Amino acid sequence: MPVSFDLTMNVVTFLVSLGLAAFVGFLLRSRQLAKKNRQISALESEVADVGAEILEVQKEYCELQSKMKETKDAPSPVVSIKQVKEGTA
């Protein structure tokens, strides 16, 4: 004897449950997208901060290089030991 399974459902109930499932899916997906957008904006601001920090360090490096070039031409404030011994002897 074959087993038969009959399911009867009201069309209105089916449409309401279908609409409710679509709405819940939309809410869940919109929450996921909002979370991802927050993470993306946080990472973008972090990248911008790191870029600004790199530019600041590069500026300091260039300033130090220019100071080193200026001091190369000036006489050295360090007195060598040979000059001191020659002056006192």
ChimeraX attribute file (.defattr): number of C-alpha atoms within 10 A of each C-alpha:
attribute: neighborCount
match mode: 1-to-1
recipient: residues
	/A:1	3
	/A:2	4
	/A:3	5
	/A:4	6
	/A:5	6
	/A:6	6
	/A:7	5
	/A:8	6
	/A:9	8
	/A:10	7
	/A:11	9
	/A:12	9
	/A:13	10
	/A:14	11
	/A:15	11
	/A:16	11
	/A:17	12
	/A:18	11
	/A:19	12
	/A:20	12
	/A:21	12
	/A:22	12
	/A:23	12
	/A:24	11
	/A:25	12
	/A:26	12
	/A:27	12
	/A:28	12
	/A:29	12
	/A:30	12
	/A:31	12
	/A:32	12
	/A:33	12
	/A:34	12
	/A:35	11
	/A:36	12
	/A:37	12
	/A:38	12
	/A:39	12
	/A:40	12
	/A:41	11
	/A:42	12
	/A:43	12
	/A:44	12
	/A:45	12
	/A:46	12
	/A:47	12
	/A:48	12
	/A:49	12
	/A:50	12
	/A:51	12
	/A:52	12
	/A:53	12
	/A:54	12
	/A:55	12
	/A:56	12
	/A:57	12
	/A:58	12
	/A:59	12
	/A:60	12
	/A:61	12
	/A:62	12
	/A:63	12
	/A:64	12
	/A:65	12
	/A:66	12
	/A:67	11
	/A:68	11
	/A:69	11
	/A:70	10
	/A:71	12
	/A:72	10
	/A:73	8
	/A:74	8
	/A:75	7
	/A:76	9
	/A:77	7
	/A:78	6
	/A:79	8
	/A:80	9
	/A:81	9
	/A:82	8
	/A:83	9
	/A:84	10
	/A:85	9
	/A:86	8
	/A:87	8
	/A:88	6
	/A:89	5
